[in-house]
Amino acid sequence: MTDTSTPSAEAPASSSPSTSPEEETKTSETVASDGDLFRQSEIAADYVEGLLDILDYDGDIDELVSAGRPMVEVVGGRLQPLVGQRGATLEALQELTRLAIFRATGSPSRLLLDIGGYRASRRKELAAVARNAVEKVKEHGDPVRLEPMSAFERKCVHDVVNAITGVQSESEGVEPNRRIVVRVAD
């Protein structure tokens, strides 16, 4: 008997319940070509453009591929409501856009959506938070637990901490209360 089921966007059954969707996609066995990634960003841009039309918002949309990920950036005035408090609305829109890509391609996407430059400015803020946590850990030797963060935010902090010798970071907890702990490296 052959399996005629369609691919699922869900994580493999073997994944840990504390693994975020962002972290699960890192271990995906399928590697998309740049053409496939750009196609994903085009699908996402069309989807976001439709949302902007429905909401009667103006924004310029750029689709690109960066660091092996499809990306869509929306710039313009009056976009803050699409970002929401601490990026919550942006995260939801990103997930909806990823679902639109999955519907069109049958494959999960690691699309990164940015609206109004929020992610770029948040990345800078998080780098400062990470450096501050590293300084505290190096000064006192005690682990530092940061506030709960989205998968995007945690990745930004992990990237900064991993670039510094003598300290390490790990995520703990379950969404939406998943957080980073920074400690002295073993």
PyMOL commands that set and color helices and strands:
alter all, ss='L'
color gray80, all
select helices_A, chain A and resi 21-26+34-55+80-83+85-105+118-140+151-162
alter helices_A, ss='H'
color red, helices_A
select strands_A, chain A and resi 60-66+69-75+112-115+144-145+167-172+179-184
alter strands_A, ss='S'
color yellow, strands_A
deselect
rebuild
show_as cartoon
